[in-house]
Amino acid sequence: MKRLGKGMKSAITVTALAAVAITSSVAAQPSTPVNAASSQTKNVILFVGDGMGTAQRDAIRLATVGEKGKLAMDTMPYVGLLHTSSTIPVTDSAAAATAFASGVKTYNGAIGMDENKKSVKTIMEYAKDAGKSTGVVTTSQVTDATGAAFGAHVENRALQSDIALQYLTKSKIDVILGGGEDFWYPAGEPGKFKDEPAEDPSEKSKGTQGNLVNKAKQLGYSFVSNKTDLAKAKGGKLLGLFSNEEMFQQRPEGEGDIYNPVVSLPAMTKKAIDTLSANKKGFFLMVEEEGTDEFAHSNNAKMTIKAGQQLDSAVQVAKDYAKKNPDTLVLVLADHETGGFSIEEVSADDESGDGISKEDGPFAIANSKLNFVVDWTTSGHTAVDVPVTATGKNAELFSGVYENTEIFTKLMQSLGFKK
């Protein structure tokens, strides 16, 4: 589960410097008024690197393509900077995703509800009303906070079986791929993945709404639980559950940390796009990499970077599709930053902290003989701004510095939807 951070320290300095760089990049872009979008976007593919701040993106870049290389998520013509607060300065993923999906600031833990616990319509629900197909893909539980905020309305993010039921019967999301089968099966009724596995004995079926996999099948969903069956699946409604909980084991480095999903995020992304794009009216797809948050909570830089590399590969899949379908908008952003992550030189004289917050590394900088280390200031979330990069139809709308709620406003404008 994603947790709310307690500390903010020098990470603010990192983001302040990043803001200068990002706003300088924005200034170099063509000046296009928000109301000058030429036509409507048909398809949206929104990537959320959970917990992935500017420094995380830099570390992923250095480890993957080096100082002079560019990630798929960075080779986009428009750049923005998001303020991440909820109704308090440090957000959790539920409130942040609700801001993206519905355009309201709300309390931490809220899913698709405002601070008065009133349901607010989501961008996916607007898309569905317009005849578009919708999808949620994640390496977390499919019913965890980020995906849930696009397709459900509950007062507490912990109500994951309620969220699953709403996916099927209320928002009617067409493609649902990720982990978390434990919330789709009643207690004592294991699914495709056995209860209490050796890697995490706490994982077991705990659903509260009956057998929702059977319900999904009754409602016309194809159900799959492995890579082979996912590749073979046909039809417009698809449910894939590939683990008990998250599709990895989030622990400090060397203490049972595992990032090896049954199906990779790029593969899930491609299948979702292939399935949703059959709809001539278009689609809205939200893709989340959860490992960038969970491993940062454990101050595990090695796995944070590895998860980020998979996210970037998934972004390339979307960009390849958008290149052939220019009426598609692709966005990459984060809900918040996790860990107070910073990149430092390798130095025996530098303070390194203690416990899980001691320096990680060194990590090799690709295409060079140089290295870097990662330092941490917290095991929780911080309140620093996070970058958004955009390409494709109406991507220019996402330049600038703005509140996280503006993602919803700009998506509505891009798609031509009215409240």
KAWO-V878076 format. One line per field, one symbol per residue. psi: psi as a letter, one per 20 degrees, with the letter a starting at -180 (. if undefined). A space follows every 50 residues. Layout:
psi->???
This chain:
psi->qqqpqiqpdihhgghgghhggghggghiqpooqhjjphrqpgqpooponp jnaghghggggghgiahirprhihmqipprpppjqcirhorrhghghhgg hikqprqpipokqaijkpqpprhhhggghjjqqqqppqiaphjrgghhii jroqhpiimhhgggghghifhlpgpopbakihiiqqpjnqbhpqqlqhhn iiprpkqjkaniggggghjjpppqjrgghghiprrippppojrgcrkroo rqpjljppnmqgpqghggggggghghiioiiaroppppohhhgghhhjln hghggghhhhghhhhhgghgghhinijpppqpaqhrqpilpqprqopiiq qjarbijrqqaqpppqkrjrrrqpqqirjaqrjqqqqpqqqbpkhhhjqa prqhhiggghggggikqq.
